[in-house]
Amino acid sequence: MINKTRLLTLAAIAAASSAFGTPTGLNNIPTAETIDHRTVAVQFFSSFGGSNQFATSGPGKTSDWVGFKTGWDFKPLHLEWGLDSVLGTGYSGPLLFQTKARIQPWQDGMFALGVAGVALTDTRRAGDPFTYAMLYHDFHAVRLHAGYGLQTNGNSYLFGVDRTWKLFDRNFNLNADLVQSRNQHGHIAALGAKYFLSKHIVFETWMNFPDRDRTSWIAKINYVFTF
């Protein structure tokens, strides 16, 4: 049973086109944004359905993750870092580290460099880190995100668009993104939404639509506080 669990975990990690933790971003892409200074987002999220970068329990099985991210401002440089790990009854982990730094080179625009998926434990079971550069511009009607990521057998362009409205006096965000998969031979499109249930609770969900394999769904709860 342990060997089978380990093989499923390895297969899921190897299949991920850009296996990273959860830096500030849309669905399957990081963005140039960073979490606010001295703010912490504690996250619990689950993967359902087909394969994706968080589906570590095998096809058709639910996978659960937990993590956090926080931001520090050293103007004009803004930093973010965080940790994530998969939960399970067999092999849990590895513990993954992510960080990025951003600047604001023009009004309504941002640029960031980052790395994610840096294994701090169980390095033999983890995939290689995902390094990326992202640009962002707020056109006010919509916000556009574009960049490129580097990973062994998993390089990918990263495109996204999102917009935020007020719904019952709270922020409601709709977004979409597109990444490459299968060593740049395929694509995964995603549609998602975020809703601020309260000052401290943010619900986040998205659907993945790969050009092959089944659709998958991610659901995430963020507990946000400032210290």
C-alpha positions as CSV (number, residue, x, y, z in Angstrom):
1,M,0.0,0.0,0.0
2,I,2.8,2.4,0.9
3,N,4.6,1.7,-2.4
4,K,1.4,2.2,-4.4
5,T,0.8,5.5,-2.6
6,R,4.3,6.6,-3.3
7,L,4.0,5.7,-7.0
8,L,0.8,7.6,-7.4
9,T,2.3,10.7,-5.7
10,L,5.3,10.5,-8.0
11,A,3.2,10.1,-11.1
12,A,1.0,13.1,-10.2
13,I,4.0,15.3,-9.5
14,A,5.7,14.3,-12.7
15,A,2.5,15.0,-14.7
16,A,2.2,18.6,-13.5
17,S,3.3,21.1,-16.1
18,S,4.1,23.7,-13.5
19,A,4.0,22.2,-10.1
20,F,4.3,25.0,-7.6
21,G,2.7,25.9,-4.3
22,T,0.4,28.9,-4.0
23,P,2.0,32.2,-4.6
24,T,-0.4,35.1,-5.1
25,G,-2.0,34.5,-8.4
26,L,-5.0,33.5,-10.4
27,N,-5.8,29.8,-10.9
28,N,-2.8,28.0,-12.4
29,I,-0.5,31.1,-12.8
30,P,1.4,33.3,-10.3
31,T,1.0,37.0,-10.9
32,A,3.2,40.0,-10.3
33,E,1.1,40.9,-7.3
34,T,2.3,40.2,-3.7
35,I,0.3,39.8,-0.5
36,D,0.2,43.0,1.6
37,H,2.9,43.9,4.2
38,R,2.7,41.9,7.4
39,T,-0.4,40.1,6.2
40,V,-0.7,36.3,6.4
41,A,-3.1,34.1,4.4
42,V,-3.5,30.6,5.8
43,Q,-4.8,28.3,3.1
44,F,-6.6,25.0,3.0
45,F,-7.5,23.6,-0.4
46,S,-8.6,20.4,-2.1
47,S,-8.4,19.0,-5.6
48,F,-11.2,17.0,-7.2
49,G,-11.6,15.1,-10.5
50,G,-8.9,14.8,-13.1
51,S,-5.2,15.3,-12.8
52,N,-3.6,18.7,-12.1
53,Q,-0.7,20.1,-10.1
54,F,-2.4,19.5,-6.8
55,A,-3.9,16.0,-7.6
56,T,-1.3,13.9,-5.6
57,S,-3.7,11.1,-4.5
58,G,-4.1,9.6,-7.9
59,P,-6.8,9.8,-10.6
60,G,-10.3,10.5,-9.4
61,K,-9.3,10.9,-5.7
62,T,-9.5,14.0,-3.6
63,S,-6.1,15.6,-2.6
64,D,-5.9,18.0,0.4
65,W,-3.2,20.7,0.9
66,V,-2.4,23.2,3.6
67,G,-0.1,26.2,3.6
68,F,0.4,29.9,4.1
69,K,1.9,33.0,2.5
70,T,2.9,36.4,3.8
71,G,4.3,39.7,2.5
72,W,7.0,42.1,3.5
73,D,7.5,45.6,1.9
74,F,11.0,47.1,1.6
75,K,10.0,49.9,-0.8
76,P,10.4,50.0,-3.7
77,L,10.8,46.2,-3.4
78,H,7.9,44.0,-2.2
79,L,8.5,40.5,-1.1
80,E,6.3,37.4,-0.6
81,W,7.1,34.0,0.7
82,G,5.2,31.0,1.8
83,L,5.1,27.2,2.5
84,D,2.7,24.5,1.3
85,S,2.4,20.7,1.8
86,V,0.0,18.0,0.7
87,L,-1.8,16.1,3.4
88,G,-2.5,12.4,3.4
89,T,-2.8,9.2,5.3
90,G,0.2,7.7,3.5
91,Y,3.1,9.9,2.4
92,S,2.4,13.5,3.3
93,G,4.6,16.3,2.0
94,P,7.0,17.3,0.6
95,L,7.1,20.7,2.2
96,L,7.3,23.3,-0.6
97,F,8.7,26.8,-0.4
98,Q,7.9,29.7,-2.7
99,T,9.0,33.4,-2.9
100,K,8.9,36.3,-5.3
101,A,9.9,39.9,-5.4
102,R,8.0,42.7,-7.3
103,I,8.5,46.3,-8.3
104,Q,6.1,48.8,-9.8
105,P,8.0,50.3,-12.8
106,W,5.0,52.3,-14.1
107,Q,1.6,53.5,-12.9
108,D,-0.9,50.6,-12.8
109,G,1.8,48.1,-13.7
110,M,4.0,45.6,-11.9
111,F,6.9,43.2,-12.6
112,A,7.9,40.2,-10.5
113,L,10.5,37.5,-10.4
114,G,9.8,34.4,-8.4
115,V,10.4,30.7,-7.7
116,A,8.0,28.1,-6.4
117,G,7.9,24.4,-5.6
118,V,11.3,24.4,-3.8
119,A,11.2,21.2,-1.8
120,L,12.5,21.5,1.8
121,T,11.8,17.9,2.6
122,D,11.4,14.6,0.6
123,T,13.4,16.1,-2.2
124,R,13.6,12.8,-4.1
125,R,9.8,12.7,-4.4
126,A,9.4,16.4,-5.3
127,G,9.4,17.9,-8.8
128,D,11.9,20.5,-9.8
129,P,11.3,24.2,-8.8
130,F,9.3,26.5,-11.1
131,T,11.0,29.8,-11.8
132,Y,9.0,32.6,-13.5
133,A,8.8,36.3,-14.6
134,M,5.4,38.1,-14.7
135,L,4.1,41.4,-16.0
136,Y,0.8,42.9,-14.9
137,H,-1.2,46.0,-16.0
138,D,-4.5,47.3,-14.7
139,F,-6.5,48.7,-17.6
140,H,-9.4,49.3,-15.1
141,A,-11.9,47.6,-17.3
142,V,-9.8,44.4,-16.8
143,R,-6.4,43.4,-15.5
144,L,-4.0,41.5,-17.8
145,H,-1.2,39.2,-16.7
146,A,1.5,37.7,-18.9
147,G,4.8,35.9,-18.3
148,Y,6.9,32.8,-18.7
149,G,7.9,30.0,-16.4
150,L,10.9,27.6,-16.5
151,Q,10.8,24.1,-15.1
152,T,12.5,20.8,-16.2
153,N,10.3,19.4,-19.0
154,G,7.6,22.0,-18.0
155,N,8.4,25.4,-19.5
156,S,5.2,27.4,-20.0
157,Y,3.9,30.7,-21.1
158,L,1.5,32.2,-18.5
159,F,-1.5,34.3,-19.5
160,G,-4.4,35.6,-17.4
161,V,-7.2,38.1,-17.1
162,D,-9.4,39.1,-14.2
163,R,-11.8,41.8,-13.0
164,T,-13.3,42.6,-9.6
165,W,-16.8,43.8,-8.8
166,K,-18.7,44.5,-5.6
167,L,-21.3,41.9,-4.7
168,F,-23.3,42.5,-1.6
169,D,-20.7,45.1,-0.7
170,R,-17.9,42.6,-0.8
171,N,-15.2,42.0,-3.5
172,F,-16.1,39.4,-6.1
173,N,-13.4,38.4,-8.6
174,L,-13.8,36.5,-11.9
175,N,-10.7,35.3,-13.7
176,A,-9.3,33.1,-16.4
177,D,-5.8,31.9,-17.3
178,L,-4.0,29.7,-19.8
179,V,-0.8,27.6,-19.4
180,Q,1.0,25.0,-21.4
181,S,1.2,21.3,-20.4
182,R,2.8,18.1,-21.4
183,N,6.2,19.7,-22.0
184,Q,4.7,22.5,-24.2
185,H,2.6,20.1,-26.3
186,G,-0.7,20.8,-24.6
187,H,-2.7,23.5,-22.9
188,I,-4.8,23.9,-19.8
189,A,-7.4,26.7,-19.6
190,A,-9.0,27.6,-16.2
191,L,-11.9,29.7,-15.1
192,G,-12.2,30.8,-11.5
193,A,-13.7,33.1,-8.9
194,K,-12.9,34.6,-5.5
195,Y,-15.3,36.0,-3.0
196,F,-14.6,37.8,0.3
197,L,-17.0,36.2,2.7
198,S,-15.8,38.5,5.5
199,K,-12.8,40.7,6.4
200,H,-10.8,37.6,7.2
201,I,-12.3,34.8,5.1
202,V,-11.9,34.5,1.3
203,F,-13.4,31.6,-0.7
204,E,-11.6,30.7,-3.9
205,T,-12.5,28.1,-6.6
206,W,-11.6,27.2,-10.2
207,M,-12.1,24.6,-12.9
208,N,-9.3,23.3,-15.1
209,F,-10.1,22.4,-18.7
210,P,-7.1,20.5,-20.2
211,D,-6.9,19.6,-23.9
212,R,-6.6,16.0,-22.7
213,D,-7.9,14.2,-19.6
214,R,-10.8,15.1,-17.4
215,T,-11.8,18.4,-16.0
216,S,-10.7,19.1,-12.4
217,W,-11.9,21.4,-9.7
218,I,-10.0,23.2,-6.9
219,A,-11.7,24.7,-3.8
220,K,-9.8,26.8,-1.4
221,I,-10.5,28.7,1.9
222,N,-8.1,31.5,2.9
223,Y,-8.0,32.9,6.4
224,V,-6.4,36.3,6.2
225,F,-5.0,38.5,9.1
226,T,-2.5,41.3,9.7
227,F,0.0,41.4,12.5
